[in-house]
Amino acid sequence: MLDPLSLNNKIWLIGFMGCGKSTLGACLAKVLGYRFLDTDLQIATQENLSIERIFKEKGEAYFRQLERALVANLEQVPSPLVIATGGGLPLYTPLKGTIIYLALDFESLYTRLFNDPNPRPLFKDKEGLHALYTQRSPLYAKMATLKLDANATPQDLTLQLVTLLRTKSPSN
């Protein structure tokens, strides 16, 4: 098993909306024996509103404040966590720990989002989505400890990630 201290107790999954952070996060946490937290679900529960309604009724700035407060709280949690972030969170809030970028090509993301029953507040049309993708992708890559091609099953990605984390761990 991995030494949680060598990973700074936090594994942050970042990437564009629809890349599979929540699904992979739950699988990875189970395999590692860590707790799992999805920041969007946590905020929606805390506010008793969907992310879409928070954006619509209170605005993006308010949502980003909630994200910053949540990250500050999570940094105080001593137990090991796997955290799936919202797509914009790492661009507005610095993260400490191991940061995994789940990279996926634009057409695959577009197909996933187009067929997703959960509305995304920043997904209005394909052109706007592509502009956001083009803007964010290099930023994710720059801040990541590890980059993983997310075009595989959650089980395969979990195995790849556990292997990568073990090779990056200073205790090995």
C-alpha positions as CSV (number, residue, x, y, z in Angstrom):
1,M,0.0,0.0,0.0
2,L,1.1,3.6,-0.6
3,D,2.6,5.7,2.2
4,P,0.0,8.5,2.6
5,L,2.6,10.9,3.9
6,S,4.7,10.6,0.8
7,L,1.7,11.7,-1.2
8,N,1.0,14.7,1.1
9,N,-2.3,13.0,2.1
10,K,-4.2,14.5,-0.9
11,I,-4.6,13.2,-4.4
12,W,-6.4,15.8,-6.6
13,L,-8.0,14.8,-9.9
14,I,-8.2,17.7,-12.3
15,G,-9.2,18.0,-15.9
16,F,-11.9,19.3,-18.1
17,M,-15.6,18.6,-17.3
18,G,-16.6,15.2,-18.5
19,C,-13.1,13.6,-18.4
20,G,-14.1,11.1,-15.6
21,K,-12.7,12.7,-12.4
22,S,-15.6,11.6,-10.2
23,T,-15.8,8.1,-11.5
24,L,-12.1,7.5,-11.4
25,G,-11.8,9.2,-8.0
26,A,-14.3,6.8,-6.4
27,C,-12.5,3.7,-7.9
28,L,-9.0,5.0,-6.9
29,A,-10.1,5.8,-3.3
30,K,-11.5,2.4,-2.9
31,V,-8.3,0.7,-4.1
32,L,-6.1,2.9,-2.0
33,G,-8.3,2.7,1.1
34,Y,-8.6,6.5,1.1
35,R,-11.7,8.6,1.6
36,F,-13.3,10.1,-1.6
37,L,-14.7,13.6,-2.0
38,D,-16.2,15.2,-5.1
39,T,-16.0,19.0,-4.7
40,D,-19.0,19.7,-6.9
41,L,-21.2,17.2,-5.0
42,Q,-20.0,18.6,-1.7
43,I,-20.8,22.1,-2.7
44,A,-24.2,21.2,-4.1
45,T,-25.1,19.3,-0.9
46,Q,-23.8,22.2,1.3
47,E,-25.9,24.8,-0.7
48,N,-28.8,22.4,-1.2
49,L,-28.8,23.5,-4.9
50,S,-27.4,22.0,-8.1
51,I,-24.2,23.5,-9.5
52,E,-26.2,24.8,-12.4
53,R,-28.6,26.6,-10.0
54,I,-25.8,28.0,-8.0
55,F,-24.2,29.5,-11.1
56,K,-27.6,30.8,-12.3
57,E,-28.9,32.2,-9.0
58,K,-25.7,33.3,-7.2
59,G,-23.2,33.6,-10.0
60,E,-19.8,32.1,-10.8
61,A,-17.9,34.3,-8.4
62,Y,-20.0,33.0,-5.5
63,F,-19.3,29.4,-6.6
64,R,-15.6,30.0,-6.8
65,Q,-15.7,31.4,-3.2
66,L,-17.3,28.2,-2.1
67,E,-14.6,26.2,-3.9
68,R,-11.8,28.2,-2.2
69,A,-13.4,27.7,1.2
70,L,-13.8,24.0,0.6
71,V,-10.2,23.5,-0.5
72,A,-9.0,25.5,2.6
73,N,-11.1,23.1,4.8
74,L,-9.8,20.0,3.0
75,E,-6.2,21.1,3.6
76,Q,-6.9,20.9,7.3
77,V,-8.1,17.3,7.0
78,P,-5.2,15.0,8.1
79,S,-6.6,11.8,6.6
80,P,-5.7,10.7,3.1
81,L,-8.2,11.8,0.5
82,V,-8.8,11.4,-3.2
83,I,-10.6,14.6,-4.4
84,A,-12.4,15.0,-7.7
85,T,-12.4,18.7,-8.5
86,G,-14.8,20.7,-10.7
87,G,-13.2,21.6,-14.0
88,G,-12.5,25.2,-13.0
89,L,-11.4,24.7,-9.4
90,P,-7.7,24.2,-10.0
91,L,-7.6,27.3,-12.2
92,Y,-8.9,29.5,-9.4
93,T,-7.6,27.8,-6.3
94,P,-4.1,26.5,-5.7
95,L,-3.8,22.9,-4.7
96,K,-1.3,21.1,-2.4
97,G,-0.6,17.4,-2.8
98,T,-0.4,15.1,-5.8
99,I,-2.3,16.5,-8.8
100,I,-3.4,14.1,-11.5
101,Y,-4.5,15.6,-14.8
102,L,-7.0,13.4,-16.6
103,A,-6.5,14.4,-20.3
104,L,-9.0,13.6,-23.0
105,D,-9.3,14.8,-26.5
106,F,-12.0,17.4,-27.3
107,E,-14.3,15.2,-29.5
108,S,-14.5,12.5,-26.8
109,L,-15.3,15.1,-24.1
110,Y,-17.9,16.8,-26.3
111,T,-19.6,13.4,-27.0
112,R,-19.7,12.6,-23.2
113,L,-21.0,16.1,-22.3
114,F,-23.6,16.1,-25.1
115,N,-25.0,12.8,-23.9
116,D,-24.7,13.6,-20.1
117,P,-28.1,14.2,-18.4
118,N,-26.5,16.5,-15.8
119,P,-26.3,20.0,-17.3
120,R,-23.0,21.8,-17.0
121,P,-23.3,25.6,-16.4
122,L,-20.4,26.5,-18.7
123,F,-21.5,24.2,-21.6
124,K,-23.6,26.3,-23.9
125,D,-22.5,25.2,-27.4
126,K,-19.7,23.3,-29.1
127,E,-17.7,26.4,-30.2
128,G,-17.7,27.9,-26.7
129,L,-16.8,24.6,-25.2
130,H,-13.9,24.2,-27.6
131,A,-12.6,27.7,-26.7
132,L,-12.8,26.8,-23.0
133,Y,-11.0,23.5,-23.6
134,T,-8.3,25.2,-25.6
135,Q,-7.8,27.7,-22.8
136,R,-7.8,25.2,-19.9
137,S,-5.9,22.2,-21.2
138,P,-2.4,23.7,-21.2
139,L,-3.0,25.1,-17.7
140,Y,-4.0,21.7,-16.3
141,A,-0.9,20.1,-17.9
142,K,1.3,22.8,-16.4
143,M,0.1,22.3,-12.8
144,A,-0.1,18.5,-12.8
145,T,2.2,16.2,-10.9
146,L,1.1,13.4,-13.3
147,K,-0.8,13.3,-16.6
148,L,-3.0,10.4,-17.5
149,D,-4.8,9.7,-20.8
150,A,-8.4,9.3,-19.6
151,N,-9.5,7.4,-22.7
152,A,-9.8,4.0,-21.0
153,T,-12.1,2.3,-18.5
154,P,-12.2,3.5,-14.9
155,Q,-10.7,0.1,-13.8
156,D,-7.8,0.4,-16.3
157,L,-7.2,4.0,-15.3
158,T,-7.2,3.1,-11.6
159,L,-4.5,0.4,-12.3
160,Q,-2.4,2.7,-14.3
161,L,-2.7,5.4,-11.7
162,V,-1.8,3.1,-8.8
163,T,1.3,2.0,-10.7
164,L,2.3,5.6,-11.5
165,L,1.8,6.7,-7.9
166,R,3.9,3.8,-6.6
167,T,6.8,4.7,-8.9
168,K,6.5,8.4,-7.9
169,S,6.4,7.6,-4.1
170,P,9.8,8.5,-2.4
171,S,9.3,5.5,-0.1
172,N,10.0,3.1,-2.9
